Amino acid sequence: MYVVAAVDCGATSVRVCRVDLDATPLTPEVVHRVAHSPVYDSVGHLRWDWNRIISAVTVGLERCLELGPLASIGVDTWAVDYGLLDEKNELISAPYSYRDHRTDNYRTVVDDFGADAMYRINGLQLQPFNTVFQLATHDPTELGRAARLLWMPELIVHELTGVALTERTSAGSSGLVDLGTGDWSPELVGLAGIDPSIVGEIESAGRVVGEWRGVPVSLVGGHDTASAVAGMGRRSRGGSAFVASGTWMLAGVERPTPDTSAWAQQRNFTNEAGALNGFRFLRNVTGFWILEQCRQGWDDIPIGDLVAAADRIDPANVPTVDVDHGSLRAPDDMLTTYTALADMPRDADHGLVTRSIIESVATVTGDVISQLQEVEAFDDVVLFGGAARMELLTQRLSEITGLTFGVGSPEAAALGNAIVQGIAIGRFDSIEQGSAQL
């Protein structure tokens, strides 16, 4: 019996799912879900509540075991954030959140190194939170104490198994990897100011690496977007683009090789490693993080109620904004910041503000898809992830782009995580074989 536990940690919640790999269709059963968010430390930096995250993972796995035996466990999380272990393999301090303002001056690092040279090496979209920029501003005393650096997915694997390793998709989102060699770039590791020995060798997913309470723990595509693309479902015969939706909207295509052309650099496209091979050529667009944060000013009205209200709004006079505007990255009060940017009063109707957010996200995402069509042929687009539940979003994306949008699972990351576990334990030979059961 091939039942696995997929630990899927997003930037706003921890989800633990059971997936029966013998079932058709593969269906994730969410057995535990806990909301979480970064918290300010004593000096005003945003850090992840590590104890809350680990508690949620452990409770979720215990509940999975209560429901029956497990053949494997796999972990995926968001990218770029990391933890530092000392010589005793203990966490030196709680991991920073990528939304912390310590990297606001990242352009200084870029300009000192050279944006063109950096893109030729790592092929990543310039974002202030890329690990290379986080490390460049990290307390050098802490870095000096570090015996090992682990990205968030592998930090959780280490917590479960005691094994320390670095997985390909986690490494590939750091900004420290040379796409030409597939290994660490000495120049970028030097720019980050770290000892090369603390990052370890880059390892591929799809194998068992340890165990938790007698259950094998498998290495999967640690970056949740890599897992989500692996679990997006069947592609059309002529090729499908994708939009992974949620806190971020990641619009792109799968490619066998990276693209570091001037065209890609000018449009700020990124090349992220695939769960087992190849690359995801995409651009990050700020997604429904904005709506989640606005809800805090509305006493946490349920998302479904807000989207229903937005659906009743006439779109003719709905203001839109650039959702990638710097002011929206991590404001103290999202509702105030967003409504000001949209030239609306802070107490504007909830449905109107929600419709504005949906229209704005759809417009920028649609523009990325249109740019992709300049260089890539595809028949349709598959939308999956948390926002795949919004019919209004799917409808607007289709209208904006003129393309057909298929809808994948809201839990695509958990499904991709489970499929790669299936490869690790011998249930599947490939992602394609697992996808045939979606």
Buried (B, 14 or more C-beta within 10 A) or exposed (E): EBBBBBBBBBBBBBBBBBBBBEEEEBBBBBBBEBEBBBEEEEEEBBBBBBEBBBBBBBBBBEBBBEEEEBBBBBBBBBBBBBBBBEEEEEBBBBBBBBBBEBBBEBEEBBEEBEEEEBBBBBBBBBBBBBBBBBBBBBEEEEBEBBBBBBBBBBBBBBBBBEEBBBBBBBBBBBBBBBBEEEEBBEBBBEBBBBEEEBBBEBBBBBBBBBBBEEBBBBBBBBBBBBBBBBBBBBBBEEEBBBBBBBBBBBBBBBBEEBBBBEEBBEBBBBBBBBBBEBBBBBBBBBBBBBBBBBBEBBEEBEBEEBBEBBBEBEBEEBBBBBBBEEEBBBBEBBBEBBBBBBEBEEEBEBBBBBBBBBBBBBBBBBBBBBBBBEBBEBBBBBBBBBBBBBEBBBBBBBEBBEBEBBBBBBBBBBBBBBBBBBBBBEBBEEBEEBBBBB
